[in-house]
Structures are given as structure tokens and as C-alpha cells.
Amino acid sequence: MTYLKNFINDEEGQDLVEYALLLAFVAVAAVAVLTTVAGNTAKVFNRASAQLT
């Protein structure tokens, strides 16, 4: 019975879950930023190409 109580009160895995959630949030934010930057970069190169031709 004490093993079950110790298992329920054990919080070692909690840090791993928090880090995983933080990593997922950072990954989603990075994808959003990179998508925006890629679109703007493409516009700049398209304008430069149009002016050169």
C-alpha cells in the first residue's frame, strides 16, 4: 500500500511534461515566424527580380 501512495505522490515526471509543452510551444512559434519571414523574403526577391528585368 505504501508503494501505491509513494507512486501517486511522486512528481518526477512532471518536469518532463512541462519541458515537452514548452518545446512544443517554441516549435509552433518558430514555424509561425518562419512562415511570415519566408513570405516577406519572397516578396523582396520578386520585386528585385522585376526591377532587374
mmCIF entry with sequence, helices, sheets and N, C-alpha, C, O atoms, coordinates in Angstrom:
data_MODEL
# 
_entry.id   MODEL 
# 
_entity.id                         1 
_entity.type                       polymer 
_entity.pdbx_number_of_molecules   1 
# 
_entity_poly.entity_id                      1 
_entity_poly.type                           'polypeptide(L)' 
_entity_poly.nstd_linkage                   no 
_entity_poly.nstd_monomer                   no 
_entity_poly.pdbx_seq_one_letter_code       MTYLKNFINDEEGQDLVEYALLLAFVAVAAVAVLTTVAGNTAKVFNRASAQLT 
_entity_poly.pdbx_seq_one_letter_code_can   MTYLKNFINDEEGQDLVEYALLLAFVAVAAVAVLTTVAGNTAKVFNRASAQLT 
_entity_poly.pdbx_strand_id                 A 
# 
loop_
_entity_poly_seq.entity_id 
_entity_poly_seq.num 
_entity_poly_seq.mon_id 
_entity_poly_seq.hetero 
1 1  MET n 
1 2  THR n 
1 3  TYR n 
1 4  LEU n 
1 5  LYS n 
1 6  ASN n 
1 7  PHE n 
1 8  ILE n 
1 9  ASN n 
1 10 ASP n 
1 11 GLU n 
1 12 GLU n 
1 13 GLY n 
1 14 GLN n 
1 15 ASP n 
1 16 LEU n 
1 17 VAL n 
1 18 GLU n 
1 19 TYR n 
1 20 ALA n 
1 21 LEU n 
1 22 LEU n 
1 23 LEU n 
1 24 ALA n 
1 25 PHE n 
1 26 VAL n 
1 27 ALA n 
1 28 VAL n 
1 29 ALA n 
1 30 ALA n 
1 31 VAL n 
1 32 ALA n 
1 33 VAL n 
1 34 LEU n 
1 35 THR n 
1 36 THR n 
1 37 VAL n 
1 38 ALA n 
1 39 GLY n 
1 40 ASN n 
1 41 THR n 
1 42 ALA n 
1 43 LYS n 
1 44 VAL n 
1 45 PHE n 
1 46 ASN n 
1 47 ARG n 
1 48 ALA n 
1 49 SER n 
1 50 ALA n 
1 51 GLN n 
1 52 LEU n 
1 53 THR n 
# 
_struct_asym.id          A 
_struct_asym.entity_id   1 
# 
loop_
_struct_conf.conf_type_id 
_struct_conf.id 
_struct_conf.pdbx_PDB_helix_id 
_struct_conf.beg_label_comp_id 
_struct_conf.beg_label_asym_id 
_struct_conf.beg_label_seq_id 
_struct_conf.pdbx_beg_PDB_ins_code 
_struct_conf.end_label_comp_id 
_struct_conf.end_label_asym_id 
_struct_conf.end_label_seq_id 
_struct_conf.pdbx_end_PDB_ins_code 
_struct_conf.beg_auth_comp_id 
_struct_conf.beg_auth_asym_id 
_struct_conf.beg_auth_seq_id 
_struct_conf.end_auth_comp_id 
_struct_conf.end_auth_asym_id 
_struct_conf.end_auth_seq_id 
_struct_conf.pdbx_PDB_helix_class 
_struct_conf.details 
_struct_conf.pdbx_PDB_helix_length 
HELX_P HELX_P1 AA1 THR A 2  ? ASN A 9  ? THR A 2  ASN A 9  1 ? 8  
HELX_P HELX_P2 AA2 GLU A 12 ? LEU A 52 ? GLU A 12 LEU A 52 1 ? 41 
# 
_struct_conf_type.id          HELX_P 
_struct_conf_type.criteria    ? 
_struct_conf_type.reference   ? 
# 
loop_
_atom_site.group_PDB 
_atom_site.id 
_atom_site.type_symbol 
_atom_site.label_atom_id 
_atom_site.label_alt_id 
_atom_site.label_comp_id 
_atom_site.label_asym_id 
_atom_site.label_entity_id 
_atom_site.label_seq_id 
_atom_site.pdbx_PDB_ins_code 
_atom_site.Cartn_x 
_atom_site.Cartn_y 
_atom_site.Cartn_z 
_atom_site.occupancy 
_atom_site.B_iso_or_equiv 
_atom_site.pdbx_formal_charge 
_atom_site.auth_seq_id 
_atom_site.auth_comp_id 
_atom_site.auth_asym_id 
_atom_site.auth_atom_id 
_atom_site.pdbx_PDB_model_num 
ATOM 1   N N  . MET A 1 1  ? 0.820  -1.194 0.000   1.00 0.00 ? 1  MET A N  1 
ATOM 2   C CA . MET A 1 1  ? 0.000  0.000  0.000   1.00 0.00 ? 1  MET A CA 1 
ATOM 3   C C  . MET A 1 1  ? 0.869  1.265  0.000   1.00 0.00 ? 1  MET A C  1 
ATOM 4   O O  . MET A 1 1  ? 0.525  2.256  -0.644  1.00 0.00 ? 1  MET A O  1 
ATOM 5   N N  . THR A 1 2  ? 1.994  1.228  0.722   1.00 0.00 ? 2  THR A N  1 
ATOM 6   C CA . THR A 1 2  ? 2.861  2.402  0.749   1.00 0.00 ? 2  THR A CA 1 
ATOM 7   C C  . THR A 1 2  ? 3.474  2.653  -0.613  1.00 0.00 ? 2  THR A C  1 
ATOM 8   O O  . THR A 1 2  ? 3.741  3.802  -0.967  1.00 0.00 ? 2  THR A O  1 
ATOM 9   N N  . TYR A 1 3  ? 3.703  1.596  -1.389  1.00 0.00 ? 3  TYR A N  1 
ATOM 10  C CA . TYR A 1 3  ? 4.241  1.771  -2.739  1.00 0.00 ? 3  TYR A CA 1 
ATOM 11  C C  . TYR A 1 3  ? 3.263  2.578  -3.591  1.00 0.00 ? 3  TYR A C  1 
ATOM 12  O O  . TYR A 1 3  ? 3.679  3.466  -4.335  1.00 0.00 ? 3  TYR A O  1 
ATOM 13  N N  . LEU A 1 4  ? 1.985  2.282  -3.490  1.00 0.00 ? 4  LEU A N  1 
ATOM 14  C CA . LEU A 1 4  ? 0.975  2.989  -4.258  1.00 0.00 ? 4  LEU A CA 1 
ATOM 15  C C  . LEU A 1 4  ? 0.894  4.451  -3.829  1.00 0.00 ? 4  LEU A C  1 
ATOM 16  O O  . LEU A 1 4  ? 0.752  5.330  -4.679  1.00 0.00 ? 4  LEU A O  1 
ATOM 17  N N  . LYS A 1 5  ? 0.981  4.728  -2.537  1.00 0.00 ? 5  LYS A N  1 
ATOM 18  C CA . LYS A 1 5  ? 0.952  6.115  -2.044  1.00 0.00 ? 5  LYS A CA 1 
ATOM 19  C C  . LYS A 1 5  ? 2.186  6.880  -2.541  1.00 0.00 ? 5  LYS A C  1 
ATOM 20  O O  . LYS A 1 5  ? 2.083  8.033  -2.959  1.00 0.00 ? 5  LYS A O  1 
ATOM 21  N N  . ASN A 1 6  ? 3.334  6.232  -2.491  1.00 0.00 ? 6  ASN A N  1 
ATOM 22  C CA . ASN A 1 6  ? 4.558  6.881  -2.981  1.00 0.00 ? 6  ASN A CA 1 
ATOM 23  C C  . ASN A 1 6  ? 4.484  7.138  -4.484  1.00 0.00 ? 6  ASN A C  1 
ATOM 24  O O  . ASN A 1 6  ? 4.957  8.167  -4.966  1.00 0.00 ? 6  ASN A O  1 
ATOM 25  N N  . PHE A 1 7  ? 3.893  6.207  -5.218  1.00 0.00 ? 7  PHE A N  1 
ATOM 26  C CA . PHE A 1 7  ? 3.764  6.368  -6.664  1.00 0.00 ? 7  PHE A CA 1 
ATOM 27  C C  . PHE A 1 7  ? 2.845  7.534  -7.003  1.00 0.00 ? 7  PHE A C  1 
ATOM 28  O O  . PHE A 1 7  ? 3.124  8.292  -7.932  1.00 0.00 ? 7  PHE A O  1 
ATOM 29  N N  . ILE A 1 8  ? 1.770  7.684  -6.273  1.00 0.00 ? 8  ILE A N  1 
ATOM 30  C CA . ILE A 1 8  ? 0.818  8.774  -6.524  1.00 0.00 ? 8  ILE A CA 1 
ATOM 31  C C  . ILE A 1 8  ? 1.444  10.117 -6.173  1.00 0.00 ? 8  ILE A C  1 
ATOM 32  O O  . ILE A 1 8  ? 1.206  11.102 -6.872  1.00 0.00 ? 8  ILE A O  1 
ATOM 33  N N  . ASN A 1 9  ? 2.237  10.183 -5.108  1.00 0.00 ? 9  ASN A N  1 
ATOM 34  C CA . ASN A 1 9  ? 2.845  11.432 -4.669  1.00 0.00 ? 9  ASN A CA 1 
ATOM 35  C C  . ASN A 1 9  ? 4.124  11.786 -5.421  1.00 0.00 ? 9  ASN A C  1 
ATOM 36  O O  . ASN A 1 9  ? 4.651  12.888 -5.270  1.00 0.00 ? 9  ASN A O  1 
ATOM 37  N N  . ASP A 1 10 ? 4.620  10.859 -6.227  1.00 0.00 ? 10 ASP A N  1 
ATOM 38  C CA . ASP A 1 10 ? 5.860  11.103 -6.964  1.00 0.00 ? 10 ASP A CA 1 
ATOM 39  C C  . ASP A 1 10 ? 5.615  12.131 -8.056  1.00 0.00 ? 10 ASP A C  1 
ATOM 40  O O  . ASP A 1 10 ? 4.672  11.991 -8.835  1.00 0.00 ? 10 ASP A O  1 
ATOM 41  N N  . GLU A 1 11 ? 6.450  13.165 -8.124  1.00 0.00 ? 11 GLU A N  1 
ATOM 42  C CA . GLU A 1 11 ? 6.279  14.240 -9.099  1.00 0.00 ? 11 GLU A CA 1 
ATOM 43  C C  . GLU A 1 11 ? 7.488  14.365 -10.025 1.00 0.00 ? 11 GLU A C  1 
ATOM 44  O O  . GLU A 1 11 ? 7.694  15.426 -10.614 1.00 0.00 ? 11 GLU A O  1 
ATOM 45  N N  . GLU A 1 12 ? 8.275  13.332 -10.167 1.00 0.00 ? 12 GLU A N  1 
ATOM 46  C CA . GLU A 1 12 ? 9.475  13.398 -11.004 1.00 0.00 ? 12 GLU A CA 1 
ATOM 47  C C  . GLU A 1 12 ? 9.157  13.604 -12.467 1.00 0.00 ? 12 GLU A C  1 
ATOM 48  O O  . GLU A 1 12 ? 9.880  14.340 -13.139 1.00 0.00 ? 12 GLU A O  1 
ATOM 49  N N  . GLY A 1 13 ? 8.120  12.997 -12.991 1.00 0.00 ? 13 GLY A N  1 
ATOM 50  C CA . GLY A 1 13 ? 7.781  13.104 -14.401 1.00 0.00 ? 13 GLY A CA 1 
ATOM 51  C C  . GLY A 1 13 ? 7.151  14.435 -14.770 1.00 0.00 ? 13 GLY A C  1 
ATOM 52  O O  . GLY A 1 13 ? 7.010  14.752 -15.951 1.00 0.00 ? 13 GLY A O  1 
ATOM 53  N N  . GLN A 1 14 ? 6.778  15.203 -13.782 1.00 0.00 ? 14 GLN A N  1 
ATOM 54  C CA . GLN A 1 14 ? 6.111  16.473 -14.042 1.00 0.00 ? 14 GLN A CA 1 
ATOM 55  C C  . GLN A 1 14 ? 7.021  17.435 -14.796 1.00 0.00 ? 14 GLN A C  1 
ATOM 56  O O  . GLN A 1 14 ? 6.557  18.135 -15.697 1.00 0.00 ? 14 GLN A O  1 
ATOM 57  N N  . ASP A 1 15 ? 8.280  17.484 -14.455 1.00 0.00 ? 15 ASP A N  1 
ATOM 58  C CA . ASP A 1 15 ? 9.209  18.381 -15.144 1.00 0.00 ? 15 ASP A CA 1 
ATOM 59  C C  . ASP A 1 15 ? 9.320  18.029 -16.625 1.00 0.00 ? 15 ASP A C  1 
ATOM 60  O O  . ASP A 1 15 ? 9.380  18.917 -17.475 1.00 0.00 ? 15 ASP A O  1 
ATOM 61  N N  . LEU A 1 16 ? 9.347  16.756 -16.927 1.00 0.00 ? 16 LEU A N  1 
ATOM 62  C CA . LEU A 1 16 ? 9.458  16.314 -18.315 1.00 0.00 ? 16 LEU A CA 1 
ATOM 63  C C  . LEU A 1 16 ? 8.264  16.776 -19.129 1.00 0.00 ? 16 LEU A C  1 
ATOM 64  O O  . LEU A 1 16 ? 8.424  17.208 -20.271 1.00 0.00 ? 16 LEU A O  1 
ATOM 65  N N  . VAL A 1 17 ? 7.080  16.693 -18.567 1.00 0.00 ? 17 VAL A N  1 
ATOM 66  C CA . VAL A 1 17 ? 5.877  17.135 -19.270 1.00 0.00 ? 17 VAL A CA 1 
ATOM 67  C C  . VAL A 1 17 ? 5.927  18.638 -19.500 1.00 0.00 ? 17 VAL A C  1 
ATOM 68  O O  . VAL A 1 17 ? 5.564  19.109 -20.578 1.00 0.00 ? 17 VAL A O  1 
ATOM 69  N N  . GLU A 1 18 ? 6.369  19.394 -18.510 1.00 0.00 ? 18 GLU A N  1 
ATOM 70  C CA . GLU A 1 18 ? 6.462  20.850 -18.657 1.00 0.00 ? 18 GLU A CA 1 
ATOM 71  C C  . GLU A 1 18 ? 7.455  21.223 -19.750 1.00 0.00 ? 18 GLU A C  1 
ATOM 72  O O  . GLU A 1 18 ? 7.178  22.107 -20.561 1.00 0.00 ? 18 GLU A O  1 
ATOM 73  N N  . TYR A 1 19 ? 8.591  20.571 -19.781 1.00 0.00 ? 19 TYR A N  1 
ATOM 74  C CA . TYR A 1 19 ? 9.587  20.849 -20.814 1.00 0.00 ? 19 TYR A CA 1 
ATOM 75  C C  . TYR A 1 19 ? 9.066  20.479 -22.198 1.00 0.00 ? 19 TYR A C  1 
ATOM 76  O O  . TYR A 1 19 ? 9.329  21.184 -23.172 1.00 0.00 ? 19 TYR A O  1 
ATOM 77  N N  . ALA A 1 20 ? 8.333  19.384 -22.285 1.00 0.00 ? 20 ALA A N  1 
ATOM 78  C CA . ALA A 1 20 ? 7.773  18.966 -23.573 1.00 0.00 ? 20 ALA A CA 1 
ATOM 79  C C  . ALA A 1 20 ? 6.751  19.985 -24.067 1.00 0.00 ? 20 ALA A C  1 
ATOM 80  O O  . ALA A 1 20 ? 6.724  20.307 -25.255 1.00 0.00 ? 20 ALA A O  1 
ATOM 81  N N  . LEU A 1 21 ? 5.915  20.490 -23.173 1.00 0.00 ? 21 LEU A N  1 
ATOM 82  C CA . LEU A 1 21 ? 4.939  21.516 -23.565 1.00 0.00 ? 21 LEU A CA 1 
ATOM 83  C C  . LEU A 1 21 ? 5.628  22.802 -23.989 1.00 0.00 ? 21 LEU A C  1 
ATOM 84  O O  . LEU A 1 21 ? 5.214  23.440 -24.957 1.00 0.00 ? 21 LEU A O  1 
ATOM 85  N N  . LEU A 1 22 ? 6.667  23.184 -23.275 1.00 0.00 ? 22 LEU A N  1 
ATOM 86  C CA . LEU A 1 22 ? 7.416  24.386 -23.627 1.00 0.00 ? 22 LEU A CA 1 
ATOM 87  C C  . LEU A 1 22 ? 8.085  24.223 -24.993 1.00 0.00 ? 22 LEU A C  1 
ATOM 88  O O  . LEU A 1 22 ? 8.066  25.146 -25.808 1.00 0.00 ? 22 LEU A O  1 
ATOM 89  N N  . LEU A 1 23 ? 8.660  23.079 -25.240 1.00 0.00 ? 23 LEU A N  1 
ATOM 90  C CA . LEU A 1 23 ? 9.290  22.804 -26.529 1.00 0.00 ? 23 LEU A CA 1 
ATOM 91  C C  . LEU A 1 23 ? 8.268  22.845 -27.660 1.00 0.00 ? 23 LEU A C  1 
ATOM 92  O O  . LEU A 1 23 ? 8.557  23.372 -28.734 1.00 0.00 ? 23 LEU A O  1 
ATOM 93  N N  . ALA A 1 24 ? 7.083  22.297 -27.433 1.00 0.00 ? 24 ALA A N  1 
ATOM 94  C CA . ALA A 1 24 ? 6.035  22.329 -28.448 1.00 0.00 ? 24 ALA A CA 1 
ATOM 95  C C  . ALA A 1 24 ? 5.602  23.761 -28.737 1.00 0.00 ? 24 ALA A C  1 
ATOM 96  O O  . ALA A 1 24 ? 5.378  24.119 -29.893 1.00 0.00 ? 24 ALA A O  1 
ATOM 97  N N  . PHE A 1 25 ? 5.484  24.579 -27.703 1.00 0.00 ? 25 PHE A N  1 
ATOM 98  C CA . PHE A 1 25 ? 5.105  25.980 -27.889 1.00 0.00 ? 25 PHE A CA 1 
ATOM 99  C C  . PHE A 1 25 ? 6.165  26.734 -28.683 1.00 0.00 ? 25 PHE A C  1 
ATOM 100 O O  . PHE A 1 25 ? 5.831  27.510 -29.578 1.00 0.00 ? 25 PHE A O  1 
ATOM 101 N N  . VAL A 1 26 ? 7.426  26.515 -28.367 1.00 0.00 ? 26 VAL A N  1 
ATOM 102 C CA . VAL A 1 26 ? 8.514  27.176 -29.085 1.00 0.00 ? 26 VAL A CA 1 
ATOM 103 C C  . VAL A 1 26 ? 8.527  26.729 -30.541 1.00 0.00 ? 26 VAL A C  1 
ATOM 104 O O  . VAL A 1 26 ? 8.761  27.549 -31.429 1.00 0.00 ? 26 VAL A O  1 
ATOM 105 N N  . ALA A 1 27 ? 8.283  25.460 -30.804 1.00 0.00 ? 27 ALA A N  1 
ATOM 106 C CA . ALA A 1 27 ? 8.263  24.953 -32.178 1.00 0.00 ? 27 ALA A CA 1 
ATOM 107 C C  . ALA A 1 27 ? 7.129  25.589 -32.982 1.00 0.00 ? 27 ALA A C  1 
ATOM 108 O O  . ALA A 1 27 ? 7.324  25.966 -34.137 1.00 0.00 ? 27 ALA A O  1 
ATOM 109 N N  . VAL A 1 28 ? 5.958  25.707 -32.383 1.00 0.00 ? 28 VAL A N  1 
ATOM 110 C CA . VAL A 1 28 ? 4.822  26.323 -33.088 1.00 0.00 ? 28 VAL A CA 1 
ATOM 111 C C  . VAL A 1 28 ? 5.110  27.791 -33.366 1.00 0.00 ? 28 VAL A C  1 
ATOM 112 O O  . VAL A 1 28 ? 4.820  28.285 -34.456 1.00 0.00 ? 28 VAL A O  1 
ATOM 113 N N  . ALA A 1 29 ? 5.675  28.486 -32.399 1.00 0.00 ? 29 ALA A N  1 
ATOM 114 C CA . ALA A 1 29 ? 6.009  29.901 -32.590 1.00 0.00 ? 29 ALA A CA 1 
ATOM 115 C C  . ALA A 1 29 ? 7.063  30.063 -33.682 1.00 0.00 ? 29 ALA A C  1 
ATOM 116 O O  . ALA A 1 29 ? 6.970  30.979 -34.499 1.00 0.00 ? 29 ALA A O  1 
ATOM 117 N N  . ALA A 1 30 ? 8.064  29.184 -33.705 1.00 0.00 ? 30 ALA A N  1 
ATOM 118 C CA . ALA A 1 30 ? 9.109  29.264 -34.724 1.00 0.00 ? 30 ALA A CA 1 
ATOM 119 C C  . ALA A 1 30 ? 8.548  29.032 -36.118 1.00 0.00 ? 30 ALA A C  1 
ATOM 120 O O  . ALA A 1 30 ? 8.945  29.713 -37.063 1.00 0.00 ? 30 ALA A O  1 
ATOM 121 N N  . VAL A 1 31 ? 7.644  28.095 -36.259 1.00 0.00 ? 31 VAL A N  1 
ATOM 122 C CA . VAL A 1 31 ? 7.030  27.835 -37.558 1.00 0.00 ? 31 VAL A CA 1 
ATOM 123 C C  . VAL A 1 31 ? 6.228  29.047 -38.014 1.00 0.00 ? 31 VAL A C  1 
ATOM 124 O O  . VAL A 1 31 ? 6.278  29.423 -39.185 1.00 0.00 ? 31 VAL A O  1 
ATOM 125 N N  . ALA A 1 32 ? 5.493  29.655 -37.094 1.00 0.00 ? 32 ALA A N  1 
ATOM 126 C CA . ALA A 1 32 ? 4.695  30.839 -37.450 1.00 0.00 ? 32 ALA A CA 1 
ATOM 127 C C  . ALA A 1 32 ? 5.598  31.990 -37.894 1.00 0.00 ? 32 ALA A C  1 
ATOM 128 O O  . ALA A 1 32 ? 5.307  32.667 -38.880 1.00 0.00 ? 32 ALA A O  1 
ATOM 129 N N  . VAL A 1 33 ? 6.670  32.206 -37.178 1.00 0.00 ? 33 VAL A N  1 
ATOM 130 C CA . VAL A 1 33 ? 7.586  33.304 -37.525 1.00 0.00 ? 33 VAL A CA 1 
ATOM 131 C C  . VAL A 1 33 ? 8.288  33.018 -38.844 1.00 0.00 ? 33 VAL A C  1 
ATOM 132 O O  . VAL A 1 33 ? 8.394  33.902 -39.695 1.00 0.00 ? 33 VAL A O  1 
ATOM 133 N N  . LEU A 1 34 ? 8.759  31.816 -39.019 1.00 0.00 ? 34 LEU A N  1 
ATOM 134 C CA . LEU A 1 34 ? 9.470  31.476 -40.257 1.00 0.00 ? 34 LEU A CA 1 
ATOM 135 C C  . LEU A 1 34 ? 8.560  31.536 -41.483 1.00 0.00 ? 34 LEU A C  1 
ATOM 136 O O  . LEU A 1 34 ? 9.009  31.901 -42.570 1.00 0.00 ? 34 LEU A O  1 
ATOM 137 N N  . THR A 1 35 ? 7.300  31.185 -41.315 1.00 0.00 ? 35 THR A N  1 
ATOM 138 C CA . THR A 1 35 ? 6.354  31.277 -42.427 1.00 0.00 ? 35 THR A CA 1 
ATOM 139 C C  . THR A 1 35 ? 6.171  32.727 -42.844 1.00 0.00 ? 35 THR A C  1 
ATOM 140 O O  . THR A 1 35 ? 6.148  33.034 -44.036 1.00 0.00 ? 35 THR A O  1 
ATOM 141 N N  . THR A 1 36 ? 6.043  33.612 -41.878 1.00 0.00 ? 36 THR A N  1 
ATOM 142 C CA . THR A 1 36 ? 5.884  35.037 -42.172 1.00 0.00 ? 36 THR A CA 1 
ATOM 143 C C  . THR A 1 36 ? 7.143  35.606 -42.820 1.00 0.00 ? 36 THR A C  1 
ATOM 144 O O  . THR A 1 36 ? 7.065  36.342 -43.803 1.00 0.00 ? 36 THR A O  1 
ATOM 145 N N  . VAL A 1 37 ? 8.287  35.266 -42.271 1.00 0.00 ? 37 VAL A N  1 
ATOM 146 C CA . VAL A 1 37 ? 9.552  35.774 -42.805 1.00 0.00 ? 37 VAL A CA 1 
ATOM 147 C C  . VAL A 1 37 ? 9.784  35.247 -44.213 1.00 0.00 ? 37 VAL A C  1 
ATOM 148 O O  . VAL A 1 37 ? 10.270 35.987 -45.069 1.00 0.00 ? 37 VAL A O  1 
ATOM 149 N N  . ALA A 1 38 ? 9.456  34.008 -44.471 1.00 0.00 ? 38 ALA A N  1 
ATOM 150 C CA . ALA A 1 38 ? 9.646  33.429 -45.804 1.00 0.00 ? 38 ALA A CA 1 
ATOM 151 C C  . ALA A 1 38 ? 8.776  34.142 -46.831 1.00 0.00 ? 38 ALA A C  1 
ATOM 152 O O  . ALA A 1 38 ? 9.217  34.400 -47.951 1.00 0.00 ? 38 ALA A O  1 
ATOM 153 N N  . GLY A 1 39 ? 7.553  34.457 -46.455 1.00 0.00 ? 39 GLY A N  1 
ATOM 154 C CA . GLY A 1 39 ? 6.673  35.176 -47.376 1.00 0.00 ? 39 GLY A CA 1 
ATOM 155 C C  . GLY A 1 39 ? 7.204  36.558 -47.696 1.00 0.00 ? 39 GLY A C  1 
ATOM 156 O O  . GLY A 1 39 ? 7.180  36.983 -48.851 1.00 0.00 ? 39 GLY A O  1 
ATOM 157 N N  . ASN A 1 40 ? 7.683  37.264 -46.681 1.00 0.00 ? 40 ASN A N  1 
ATOM 158 C CA . ASN A 1 40 ? 8.225  38.601 -46.911 1.00 0.00 ? 40 ASN A CA 1 
ATOM 159 C C  . ASN A 1 40 ? 9.514  38.560 -47.722 1.00 0.00 ? 40 ASN A C  1 
ATOM 160 O O  . ASN A 1 40 ? 9.749  39.430 -48.560 1.00 0.00 ? 40 ASN A O  1 
ATOM 161 N N  . THR A 1 41 ? 10.333 37.574 -47.483 1.00 0.00 ? 41 THR A N  1 
ATOM 162 C CA . THR A 1 41 ? 11.575 37.433 -48.228 1.00 0.00 ? 41 THR A CA 1 
ATOM 163 C C  . THR A 1 41 ? 11.290 37.151 -49.699 1.00 0.00 ? 41 THR A C  1 
ATOM 164 O O  . THR A 1 41 ? 11.964 37.689 -50.578 1.00 0.00 ? 41 THR A O  1 
ATOM 165 N N  . ALA A 1 42 ? 10.312 36.323 -49.964 1.00 0.00 ? 42 ALA A N  1 
ATOM 166 C CA . ALA A 1 42 ? 9.944  36.026 -51.351 1.00 0.00 ? 42 ALA A CA 1 
ATOM 167 C C  . ALA A 1 42 ? 9.472  37.292 -52.056 1.00 0.00 ? 42 ALA A C  1 
ATOM 168 O O  . ALA A 1 42 ? 9.791  37.502 -53.227 1.00 0.00 ? 42 ALA A O  1 
ATOM 169 N N  . LYS A 1 43 ? 8.726  38.128 -51.366 1.00 0.00 ? 43 LYS A N  1 
ATOM 170 C CA . LYS A 1 43 ? 8.255  39.378 -51.970 1.00 0.00 ? 43 LYS A CA 1 
ATOM 171 C C  . LYS A 1 43 ? 9.429  40.286 -52.335 1.00 0.00 ? 43 LYS A C  1 
ATOM 172 O O  . LYS A 1 43 ? 9.430  40.900 -53.401 1.00 0.00 ? 43 LYS A O  1 
ATOM 173 N N  . VAL A 1 44 ? 10.410 40.371 -51.467 1.00 0.00 ? 44 VAL A N  1 
ATOM 174 C CA . VAL A 1 44 ? 11.580 41.216 -51.725 1.00 0.00 ? 44 VAL A CA 1 
ATOM 175 C C  . VAL A 1 44 ? 12.332 40.718 -52.947 1.00 0.00 ? 44 VAL A C  1 
ATOM 176 O O  . VAL A 1 44 ? 12.708 41.519 -53.803 1.00 0.00 ? 44 VAL A O  1 
ATOM 177 N N  . PHE A 1 45 ? 12.558 39.418 -53.047 1.00 0.00 ? 45 PHE A N  1 
ATOM 178 C CA . PHE A 1 45 ? 13.286 38.887 -54.204 1.00 0.00 ? 45 PHE A CA 1 
ATOM 179 C C  . PHE A 1 45 ? 12.475 39.029 -55.489 1.00 0.00 ? 45 PHE A C  1 
ATOM 180 O O  . PHE A 1 45 ? 13.040 39.279 -56.554 1.00 0.00 ? 45 PHE A O  1 
ATOM 181 N N  . ASN A 1 46 ? 11.165 38.873 -55.396 1.00 0.00 ? 46 ASN A N  1 
ATOM 182 C CA . ASN A 1 46 ? 10.334 39.044 -56.602 1.00 0.00 ? 46 ASN A CA 1 
ATOM 183 C C  . ASN A 1 46 ? 10.387 40.499 -57.089 1.00 0.00 ? 46 ASN A C  1 
ATOM 184 O O  . ASN A 1 46 ? 10.454 40.743 -58.293 1.00 0.00 ? 46 ASN A O  1 
ATOM 185 N N  . ARG A 1 47 ? 10.357 41.463 -56.163 1.00 0.00 ? 47 ARG A N  1 
ATOM 186 C CA . ARG A 1 47 ? 10.461 42.870 -56.562 1.00 0.00 ? 47 ARG A CA 1 
ATOM 187 C C  . ARG A 1 47 ? 11.823 43.163 -57.189 1.00 0.00 ? 47 ARG A C  1 
ATOM 188 O O  . ARG A 1 47 ? 11.911 43.856 -58.203 1.00 0.00 ? 47 ARG A O  1 
ATOM 189 N N  . ALA A 1 48 ? 12.869 42.641 -56.588 1.00 0.00 ? 48 ALA A N  1 
ATOM 190 C CA . ALA A 1 48 ? 14.212 42.857 -57.133 1.00 0.00 ? 48 ALA A CA 1 
ATOM 191 C C  . ALA A 1 48 ? 14.344 42.239 -58.514 1.00 0.00 ? 48 ALA A C  1 
ATOM 192 O O  . ALA A 1 48 ? 14.959 42.826 -59.403 1.00 0.00 ? 48 ALA A O  1 
ATOM 193 N N  . SER A 1 49 ? 13.777 41.070 -58.695 1.00 0.00 ? 49 SER A N  1 
ATOM 194 C CA . SER A 1 49 ? 13.831 40.412 -59.997 1.00 0.00 ? 49 SER A CA 1 
ATOM 195 C C  . SER A 1 49 ? 13.056 41.206 -61.043 1.00 0.00 ? 49 SER A C  1 
ATOM 196 O O  . SER A 1 49 ? 13.499 41.339 -62.184 1.00 0.00 ? 49 SER A O  1 
ATOM 197 N N  . ALA A 1 50 ? 11.913 41.727 -60.654 1.00 0.00 ? 50 ALA A N  1 
ATOM 198 C CA . ALA A 1 50 ? 11.103 42.508 -61.599 1.00 0.00 ? 50 ALA A CA 1 
ATOM 199 C C  . ALA A 1 50 ? 11.825 43.790 -62.001 1.00 0.00 ? 50 ALA A C  1 
ATOM 200 O O  . ALA A 1 50 ? 11.738 44.208 -63.155 1.00 0.00 ? 50 ALA A O  1 
ATOM 201 N N  . GLN A 1 51 ? 12.523 44.406 -61.086 1.00 0.00 ? 51 GLN A N  1 
ATOM 202 C CA . GLN A 1 51 ? 13.233 45.644 -61.415 1.00 0.00 ? 51 GLN A CA 1 
ATOM 203 C C  . GLN A 1 51 ? 14.462 45.368 -62.272 1.00 0.00 ? 51 GLN A C  1 
ATOM 204 O O  . GLN A 1 51 ? 14.846 46.220 -63.072 1.00 0.00 ? 51 GLN A O  1 
ATOM 205 N N  . LEU A 1 52 ? 15.077 44.226 -62.132 1.00 0.00 ? 52 LEU A N  1 
ATOM 206 C CA . LEU A 1 52 ? 16.244 43.901 -62.924 1.00 0.00 ? 52 LEU A CA 1 
ATOM 207 C C  . LEU A 1 52 ? 15.891 43.559 -64.370 1.00 0.00 ? 52 LEU A C  1 
ATOM 208 O O  . LEU A 1 52 ? 16.710 43.741 -65.271 1.00 0.00 ? 52 LEU A O  1 
ATOM 209 N N  . THR A 1 53 ? 14.678 43.066 -64.591 1.00 0.00 ? 53 THR A N  1 
ATOM 210 C CA . THR A 1 53 ? 14.309 42.667 -65.961 1.00 0.00 ? 53 THR A CA 1 
ATOM 211 C C  . THR A 1 53 ? 13.671 43.766 -66.727 1.00 0.00 ? 53 THR A C  1 
ATOM 212 O O  . THR A 1 53 ? 13.308 43.580 -67.888 1.00 0.00 ? 53 THR A O  1 
# 
